[in-house]
Amino acid sequence: MAKPGSYRAENDDALDKKAFALCAEMPPYVTAYISSRKGNSTARTRHSYAYDLRHFLTWLRDSTPVLMGKEVKDVAVSDLAALRGADIDAYVAYLWSTGNHYAGVHRKFCCLNAFFLYLIRKDYLDANPMDKAERVTKDENRSAPHVIKLQPKEIPALLDTVEESGANLPDPANCGMSSRQRAALEKNRTRDLAIFTVLLGTGIRVSELVGINISDLDLENCILEVDRKGAKRQRIALSDEVIAALADYLPLREAITPADERDADALFLSGQRRRMCVQTVELLVHKYTTLLGTKEHITPHKLRKTYGTELYNETGDIFLVAQALGHNDVNTTKQYYVEESTDNLLRHRNTFQMRKSKEKES
């Protein structure tokens, strides 16, 4: 569970407010269900489930003649009791037809399954239409997902671009930046270099990055504590490169008085002297990768993928990578960080040699 008063706790409160705002558009039994998940799910999960249930009830209303023209909140328990497995199959088919990927369809299916089990347990329903619905399965013939990340040569080039920001850059008219934007890059280069070094050197999520407090750092012992996804608290080992970037930035950060006392311990502050938000970091990543001219469209999450794939390529230890990334299930790590095997094949393309070169023989 996130520490009370922390960035993670405040973010969770905001997500819960959004979830219950969605519930206000739906029948009371939905609010009861989302409330019941308070102790056994994350705020993000509750928000996602509220969104998924609104999506399902909206589809049900629009596809059921007797419900057409009604508000979503008017969908009664008796309307759910009339559902059969074929109706759930029709909803899943609708999801596929509207461009949802497997992960999205599977999440909505699991949400409905948990929701109907709750309704049965609380005596709203006698039968579960999910029991007769077809399972949502992954197409094993589908090719492995392409992992979008920085190429090995782009990693130091990106850090160099951040470190040299405001200097040796093209004329503003040629790099898409105003003079004011160039000045901002120059002013914040040490902060920005620390941000990119932490993202690339630890693989933490952008939401975890902006939630870091100064008190979470123990540079002497090479440790950073972060609030992981799922309200877990984890200690992460920092490399010498990350420690050096943070050590350069901390004196500058400590000289700044935050505009809001609630951000007094925040590690990364915006130009308005407030804790940086996810969107600000996303814009920074876009700005610098555009300056670099990366091959792929890079986001903070793609920097996380860069760290994960490079760590696996260097160590070959999938369990180490899963631990470093905070994955509960190593299969998640395998799916997104190991399936992209082309890089490893290129690294070892000369490992097996059928004939030694003539130079070595002589």
Residue pairs with C-beta under 8 A, 6 or more apart in sequence:
1 231
2 8
2 9
2 12
2 227
2 231
3 9
3 227
3 233
5 262
6 211
6 213
6 227
7 210
7 211
7 213
7 227
7 266
7 275
8 211
8 227
8 231
11 43
11 207
11 211
12 42
12 43
12 231
13 43
15 43
15 44
15 46
15 47
16 43
16 46
16 47
18 47
18 50
19 34
19 43
19 46
19 47
19 49
19 50
20 31
20 34
20 50
22 47
22 50
22 51
22 54
23 30
23 31
23 34
23 50
24 31
25 54
25 71
25 72
25 73
26 50
26 53
26 54
26 57
26 72
26 73
26 75
27 57
27 72
27 73
27 74
27 75
27 76
27 77
29 77
29 119
29 124
30 50
30 53
30 57
32 122
33 53
33 115
33 118
33 119
34 46
34 49
34 50
34 53
36 118
37 45
37 46
37 49
38 46
41 49
42 229
42 230
42 231
44 229
48 107
48 111
49 111
49 114
49 115
52 107
52 108
52 111
52 112
53 111
53 112
53 115
54 72
55 108
56 91
56 108
56 111
56 112
57 72
57 75
58 72
59 91
59 94
60 67
60 75
60 79
60 83
60 91
61 67
61 68
61 70
61 72
61 75
62 68
63 90
63 94
64 79
66 79
67 74
67 75
67 79
77 119
77 124
77 125
80 116
80 119
80 124
80 125
80 129
81 125
81 126
81 127
83 129
84 129
84 132
85 129
85 130
85 131
85 132
85 133
85 134
86 132
87 129
88 112
88 129
88 130
88 132
88 133
89 133
89 134
91 112
92 105
92 109
92 133
92 134
92 136
95 104
95 105
95 108
96 105
100 108
102 136
102 138
102 139
105 136
106 136
106 138
109 133
109 136
112 130
113 130
116 125
116 128
116 129
116 130
117 128
117 130
119 125
120 126
120 127
120 128
144 335
144 339
144 340
145 335
145 336
145 339
146 340
147 305
147 309
147 336
147 337
147 339
147 340
148 296
148 297
148 298
148 302
148 305
149 296
149 298
149 302
149 303
149 305
149 306
149 309
150 158
150 200
150 294
150 296
150 298
150 302
150 303
150 306
151 295
152 310
154 292
154 294
154 295
155 200
155 306
155 310
157 292
158 196
158 200
158 288
158 289
158 292
158 294
159 193
159 196
159 197
159 200
161 288
161 291
161 292
162 189
162 192
162 193
162 196
162 288
163 189
163 193
164 189
165 185
165 186
165 188
165 189
165 192
165 288
165 291
166 182
166 183
166 185
166 186
166 187
166 189
167 186
169 175
169 177
169 182
169 185
169 291
172 178
172 179
172 181
172 182
175 291
176 290
177 185
184 271
185 192
185 287
188 271
190 248
190 249
190 252
191 249
191 252
191 253
191 268
191 269
192 284
192 288
193 245
193 248
193 249
194 245
194 246
194 248
194 249
194 268
195 209
195 268
195 281
195 284
196 285
196 288
196 303
197 241
197 242
197 245
197 246
198 204
198 209
198 212
198 224
198 242
198 245
198 246
199 206
199 209
199 285
199 300
199 303
199 304
199 307
200 303
200 306
200 307
201 238
201 239
201 241
201 242
201 245
201 307
202 224
202 236
202 238
202 242
202 307
202 324
203 303
203 304
203 307
203 308
203 311
203 324
203 325
204 226
204 236
204 304
204 326
205 229
205 300
205 301
205 304
206 278
206 281
206 282
206 300
206 301
207 229
207 278
208 226
208 227
208 228
208 229
209 268
209 281
209 300
210 268
210 275
210 276
210 277
210 278
210 280
210 281
211 226
211 227
212 224
212 226
212 266
212 267
212 268
213 265
213 266
213 267
214 250
214 253
214 254
214 265
214 266
214 267
215 265
216 224
216 225
216 226
216 267
217 223
217 224
217 246
217 250
217 267
218 224
218 225
219 238
219 243
219 246
219 247
222 237
222 238
222 239
222 243
223 235
223 236
223 237
223 238
224 235
224 236
224 238
225 233
225 234
225 235
225 236
226 233
226 234
226 236
227 233
228 234
228 326
229 326
230 328
232 326
234 326
236 324
238 246
253 267
253 268
253 269
256 269
256 273
257 273
258 264
258 266
258 269
258 273
258 274
258 275
259 272
259 273
259 274
260 274
263 269
263 273
263 274
263 275
266 274
266 275
266 276
268 275
268 276
269 275
269 276
270 276
270 277
270 280
278 300
281 300
282 299
282 300
285 298
285 299
285 300
285 303
286 298
286 299
289 297
289 298
296 302
304 325
305 336
305 337
307 324
307 325
308 321
308 324
308 325
308 333
308 336
308 337
309 337
309 340
309 343
311 320
311 321
311 324
312 318
312 321
312 333
312 337
312 338
313 343
313 344
313 347
315 321
318 330
318 333
318 334
318 337
318 338
319 330
321 333
321 337
322 329
322 330
322 332
322 333
325 333
325 337
327 333
